[in-house]
Amino acid sequence: MTKVTAADATLSDWDGAAHLDSPEAIATHLRVALEEGDTALVAAALNDIARAQGLADVASRAGIARTSLYRTLSGTGERLELRTLMALVKAMGLSLSVAPSRHT
């Protein structure tokens, strides 16, 4: 058995989906990504959540083809449209809200 140390691990070894085991963790994961304002990070967070909940199940609940959802959530997030975001958020059991920015 090979022992793996922290020095051996890379960021790519970490799977965010494996740690999204509660509604609170899922909501926090997406909230933090949205607060950063980076579309690629938002798409990655949505991808993590979709994989944690089952990509095919989320796609079905959102009314989106699984392959289309996979393509939308891969990469830079440029393909993520508002209607898709809203459908995904609802299908994931989440809701969005707006608050004043802490950064002025």
Z-matrix of the N, CA and C atoms (Angstrom, degrees):
N
C 1 1.438
C 2 1.524 1 108.60
N 3 1.318 2 116.37 1 130.30
C 4 1.460 3 122.14 2 -178.70
C 5 1.514 4 109.50 3 -89.22
N 6 1.319 5 115.97 4 130.71
C 7 1.458 6 121.13 5 177.50
C 8 1.524 7 108.21 6 -88.74
N 9 1.330 8 116.75 7 128.57
C 10 1.454 9 122.18 8 179.09
C 11 1.523 10 108.33 9 -104.96
N 12 1.311 11 115.91 10 128.23
C 13 1.459 12 120.37 11 178.85
C 14 1.528 13 109.38 12 -105.24
N 15 1.321 14 116.69 13 167.88
C 16 1.464 15 121.32 14 178.29
C 17 1.519 16 110.62 15 -58.75
N 18 1.305 17 117.68 16 -33.28
C 19 1.466 18 121.04 17 179.58
C 20 1.524 19 111.27 18 -66.04
N 21 1.337 20 117.18 19 -26.72
C 22 1.460 21 121.49 20 -179.65
C 23 1.523 22 112.49 21 -82.11
N 24 1.314 23 117.21 22 -23.71
C 25 1.465 24 121.82 23 -175.32
C 26 1.523 25 110.66 24 -77.60
N 27 1.308 26 114.40 25 150.29
C 28 1.459 27 120.08 26 174.64
C 29 1.520 28 107.89 27 -123.39
N 30 1.327 29 116.05 28 164.39
C 31 1.444 30 120.24 29 179.30
C 32 1.519 31 111.22 30 -59.68
N 33 1.317 32 117.35 31 -33.27
C 34 1.461 33 120.36 32 -179.83
C 35 1.524 34 112.08 33 -67.29
N 36 1.337 35 117.97 34 -16.69
C 37 1.457 36 121.22 35 177.13
C 38 1.529 37 111.56 36 -75.07
N 39 1.320 38 117.86 37 -20.19
C 40 1.454 39 122.24 38 -176.45
C 41 1.521 40 109.87 39 -83.18
N 42 1.324 41 117.41 40 130.74
C 43 1.459 42 122.22 41 179.91
C 44 1.527 43 108.54 42 -116.03
N 45 1.323 44 116.02 43 107.09
C 46 1.459 45 121.36 44 -178.64
C 47 1.517 46 112.71 45 -57.79
N 48 1.319 47 117.99 46 -33.99
C 49 1.467 48 121.75 47 -178.02
C 50 1.522 49 111.45 48 -60.74
N 51 1.307 50 117.41 49 -32.58
C 52 1.468 51 121.23 50 -177.90
C 53 1.521 52 112.72 51 -67.50
N 54 1.327 53 117.37 52 -17.60
C 55 1.463 54 121.40 53 -176.58
C 56 1.518 55 113.00 54 -105.51
N 57 1.309 56 117.53 55 3.46
C 58 1.462 57 121.38 56 -179.04
C 59 1.524 58 108.87 57 -97.30
N 60 1.317 59 114.74 58 76.83
C 61 1.459 60 120.51 59 -171.78
C 62 1.526 61 114.12 60 -109.73
N 63 1.319 62 117.33 61 11.16
C 64 1.465 63 120.29 62 177.12
C 65 1.524 64 108.78 63 -150.12
N 66 1.327 65 117.37 64 156.64
C 67 1.471 66 119.52 65 176.72
C 68 1.525 67 112.17 66 -58.15
N 69 1.304 68 117.35 67 -35.24
C 70 1.466 69 120.95 68 179.73
C 71 1.520 70 111.39 69 -66.97
N 72 1.328 71 116.93 70 -43.19
C 73 1.469 72 120.95 71 178.97
C 74 1.527 73 110.25 72 -63.98
N 75 1.318 74 116.16 73 -40.03
C 76 1.462 75 120.96 74 179.85
C 77 1.527 76 110.22 75 -65.30
N 78 1.327 77 116.35 76 -47.16
C 79 1.465 78 120.27 77 -179.82
C 80 1.523 79 111.22 78 -62.57
N 81 1.314 80 117.34 79 -41.67
C 82 1.466 81 121.12 80 179.57
C 83 1.524 82 110.67 81 -64.48
N 84 1.310 83 116.68 82 -41.62
C 85 1.466 84 121.77 83 -179.58
C 86 1.535 85 110.30 84 -58.09
N 87 1.331 86 117.01 85 -47.87
C 88 1.458 87 120.37 86 -179.47
C 89 1.523 88 111.37 87 -71.67
N 90 1.329 89 117.83 88 -39.49
C 91 1.465 90 121.30 89 -179.51
C 92 1.529 91 111.14 90 -59.57
N 93 1.315 92 116.54 91 -45.54
C 94 1.467 93 120.94 92 -179.90
C 95 1.529 94 110.31 93 -62.80
N 96 1.323 95 117.30 94 -42.43
C 97 1.468 96 120.44 95 178.59
C 98 1.525 97 110.81 96 -63.01
N 99 1.328 98 117.28 97 -42.52
C 100 1.463 99 120.46 98 179.26
C 101 1.526 100 111.30 99 -65.47
N 102 1.313 101 116.80 100 -38.70
C 103 1.468 102 120.47 101 179.43
C 104 1.525 103 111.78 102 -63.95
N 105 1.323 104 117.32 103 -31.15
C 106 1.464 105 120.86 104 178.23
C 107 1.522 106 111.53 105 -69.02
N 108 1.331 107 116.71 106 -28.75
C 109 1.454 108 120.38 107 177.00
C 110 1.515 109 115.37 108 76.75
N 111 1.310 110 118.10 109 15.27
C 112 1.459 111 123.05 110 -179.31
C 113 1.536 112 108.10 111 -101.16
N 114 1.341 113 116.98 112 117.15
C 115 1.464 114 119.62 113 -175.80
C 116 1.528 115 112.59 114 -61.84
N 117 1.311 116 117.66 115 -34.58
C 118 1.469 117 119.93 116 178.24
C 119 1.528 118 110.28 117 -65.88
N 120 1.329 119 116.92 118 -38.10
C 121 1.461 120 120.70 119 178.91
C 122 1.524 121 110.85 120 -68.53
N 123 1.326 122 117.57 121 -39.44
C 124 1.467 123 121.45 122 177.11
C 125 1.526 124 109.65 123 -63.06
N 126 1.322 125 117.15 124 -45.99
C 127 1.464 126 120.49 125 178.41
C 128 1.522 127 111.04 126 -61.32
N 129 1.327 128 117.16 127 -41.02
C 130 1.475 129 120.76 128 178.53
C 131 1.526 130 110.86 129 -64.40
N 132 1.330 131 117.37 130 -41.15
C 133 1.468 132 120.61 131 178.55
C 134 1.527 133 110.30 132 -64.17
N 135 1.324 134 117.08 133 -44.14
C 136 1.464 135 120.41 134 177.62
C 137 1.523 136 110.63 135 -62.79
N 138 1.321 137 116.87 136 -37.95
C 139 1.462 138 121.41 137 177.00
C 140 1.533 139 109.97 138 -62.67
N 141 1.324 140 117.14 139 -45.38
C 142 1.465 141 120.84 140 177.87
C 143 1.526 142 110.73 141 -57.97
N 144 1.322 143 116.15 142 -46.55
C 145 1.468 144 120.88 143 -178.03
C 146 1.524 145 110.32 144 -65.07
N 147 1.334 146 116.61 145 -44.28
C 148 1.463 147 120.24 146 179.41
C 149 1.521 148 111.25 147 -60.51
N 150 1.329 149 116.79 148 -41.40
C 151 1.469 150 119.44 149 178.62
C 152 1.526 151 111.02 150 -68.42
N 153 1.326 152 116.92 151 -37.27
C 154 1.471 153 119.88 152 179.11
C 155 1.527 154 111.40 153 -64.90
N 156 1.334 155 116.41 154 -34.69
C 157 1.464 156 120.90 155 -178.57
C 158 1.520 157 112.79 156 -93.92
N 159 1.301 158 116.68 157 -6.65
C 160 1.466 159 121.58 158 -176.86
C 161 1.516 160 109.39 159 98.84
N 162 1.319 161 116.67 160 104.61
C 163 1.458 162 122.15 161 -174.34
C 164 1.523 163 111.97 162 -54.74
N 165 1.320 164 117.36 163 -45.77
C 166 1.465 165 120.81 164 -178.37
C 167 1.524 166 110.82 165 -64.78
N 168 1.335 167 117.36 166 -39.64
C 169 1.468 168 120.82 167 179.42
C 170 1.525 169 111.01 168 -65.76
N 171 1.327 170 117.25 169 -44.85
C 172 1.471 171 121.11 170 178.87
C 173 1.518 172 109.87 171 -62.33
N 174 1.319 173 117.19 172 -45.19
C 175 1.464 174 120.91 173 179.53
C 176 1.522 175 110.55 174 -58.79
N 177 1.320 176 116.84 175 -44.18
C 178 1.462 177 121.10 176 179.71
C 179 1.530 178 111.35 177 -62.57
N 180 1.337 179 116.87 178 -46.87
C 181 1.468 180 120.39 179 -179.92
C 182 1.522 181 111.71 180 -64.36
N 183 1.337 182 116.98 181 -30.41
C 184 1.466 183 121.59 182 -179.33
C 185 1.528 184 112.62 183 -86.65
N 186 1.333 185 116.96 184 -9.30
C 187 1.454 186 120.28 185 -178.50
C 188 1.516 187 112.96 186 73.22
N 189 1.326 188 115.97 187 33.05
C 190 1.464 189 122.45 188 -177.92
C 191 1.529 190 107.91 189 -122.58
N 192 1.322 191 116.77 190 138.68
C 193 1.466 192 119.79 191 175.83
C 194 1.530 193 109.07 192 -62.83
N 195 1.322 194 116.13 193 139.71
C 196 1.460 195 120.95 194 -177.48
C 197 1.527 196 112.02 195 -56.37
N 198 1.330 197 116.91 196 -44.41
C 199 1.466 198 119.77 197 -179.25
C 200 1.525 199 111.23 198 -65.79
N 201 1.316 200 116.60 199 -36.74
C 202 1.463 201 120.63 200 177.59
C 203 1.527 202 110.25 201 -65.98
N 204 1.328 203 116.64 202 -41.65
C 205 1.464 204 120.46 203 178.39
C 206 1.520 205 110.48 204 -63.35
N 207 1.315 206 116.92 205 -43.67
C 208 1.466 207 121.15 206 178.94
C 209 1.526 208 110.56 207 -58.03
N 210 1.337 209 116.76 208 -47.18
C 211 1.466 210 120.50 209 179.29
C 212 1.524 211 111.52 210 -64.12
N 213 1.323 212 116.97 211 -40.43
C 214 1.462 213 121.60 212 -178.57
C 215 1.521 214 111.56 213 -63.02
N 216 1.322 215 117.39 214 -38.94
C 217 1.462 216 121.49 215 -174.94
C 218 1.520 217 113.50 216 -92.16
N 219 1.307 218 117.62 217 -0.73
C 220 1.464 219 121.38 218 176.51
C 221 1.528 220 108.98 219 -95.65
N 222 1.295 221 116.75 220 137.98
C 223 1.459 222 120.05 221 173.59
C 224 1.520 223 114.23 222 93.46
N 225 1.327 224 115.12 223 -137.59
C 226 1.459 225 121.63 224 -167.15
C 227 1.518 226 114.93 225 -83.94
N 228 1.312 227 118.63 226 -12.56
C 229 1.458 228 120.96 227 -177.70
C 230 1.510 229 112.79 228 85.50
N 231 1.333 230 117.76 229 2.68
C 232 1.463 231 121.36 230 -178.67
C 233 1.525 232 112.26 231 -65.53
N 234 1.322 233 117.71 232 -23.45
C 235 1.474 234 121.31 233 -179.48
C 236 1.529 235 112.27 234 -86.09
N 237 1.298 236 117.41 235 -5.42
C 238 1.465 237 121.26 236 -176.35
C 239 1.526 238 109.76 237 -78.92
N 240 1.317 239 116.05 238 108.81
C 241 1.459 240 122.02 239 179.12
C 242 1.526 241 109.88 240 -92.22
N 243 1.321 242 115.71 241 158.49
C 244 1.458 243 120.89 242 -178.27
C 245 1.529 244 111.40 243 -58.35
N 246 1.322 245 117.79 244 -43.63
C 247 1.477 246 119.61 245 -178.80
C 248 1.524 247 110.54 246 -63.78
N 249 1.334 248 117.05 247 -35.42
C 250 1.460 249 120.52 248 177.70
C 251 1.519 250 110.04 249 -68.81
N 252 1.323 251 116.94 250 -43.61
C 253 1.461 252 120.94 251 177.25
C 254 1.522 253 110.86 252 -57.20
N 255 1.330 254 116.86 253 -47.01
C 256 1.462 255 120.59 254 -178.62
C 257 1.527 256 111.46 255 -64.09
N 258 1.326 257 117.12 256 -41.59
C 259 1.467 258 121.01 257 178.50
C 260 1.520 259 110.85 258 -64.21
N 261 1.324 260 116.92 259 -41.24
C 262 1.467 261 120.79 260 179.68
C 263 1.520 262 111.38 261 -66.19
N 264 1.319 263 116.01 262 -45.65
C 265 1.467 264 120.19 263 -179.03
C 266 1.526 265 109.54 264 -57.51
N 267 1.316 266 116.65 265 -46.28
C 268 1.477 267 120.71 266 179.27
C 269 1.528 268 110.93 267 -64.20
N 270 1.334 269 116.77 268 -45.39
C 271 1.466 270 120.91 269 -179.26
C 272 1.524 271 112.14 270 -63.62
N 273 1.324 272 116.92 271 -26.74
C 274 1.466 273 122.20 272 -179.52
C 275 1.528 274 112.13 273 -86.89
N 276 1.335 275 116.29 274 -0.21
C 277 1.458 276 119.76 275 179.16
C 278 1.522 277 113.08 276 78.53
N 279 1.318 278 116.23 277 26.81
C 280 1.460 279 121.68 278 -177.99
C 281 1.526 280 109.89 279 -117.41
N 282 1.317 281 115.60 280 171.78
C 283 1.462 282 121.35 281 170.93
C 284 1.521 283 107.35 282 -141.39
N 285 1.309 284 115.72 283 156.19
C 286 1.457 285 121.30 284 178.30
C 287 1.521 286 109.09 285 -105.98
N 288 1.319 287 115.73 286 148.76
C 289 1.456 288 120.84 287 173.57
C 290 1.519 289 108.03 288 -141.79
N 291 1.313 290 115.39 289 165.28
C 292 1.456 291 121.27 290 -177.22
C 293 1.516 292 108.55 291 -121.08
N 294 1.323 293 115.70 292 139.81
C 295 1.467 294 122.15 293 178.14
C 296 1.521 295 108.35 294 -138.56
N 297 1.317 296 117.62 295 159.59
C 298 1.464 297 119.27 296 176.66
C 299 1.534 298 109.96 297 -60.43
N 300 1.318 299 114.82 298 143.55
C 301 1.456 300 120.77 299 -179.42
C 302 1.537 301 110.00 300 -68.93
N 303 1.309 302 114.75 301 141.98
C 304 1.471 303 120.04 302 174.94
C 305 1.519 304 110.44 303 -83.02
N 306 1.332 305 116.22 304 -12.28
C 307 1.470 306 121.32 305 -178.53
C 308 1.516 307 107.93 306 -106.85
N 309 1.314 308 116.92 307 112.22
C 310 1.468 309 119.29 308 179.47
C 311 1.495 310 110.90 309 -115.25
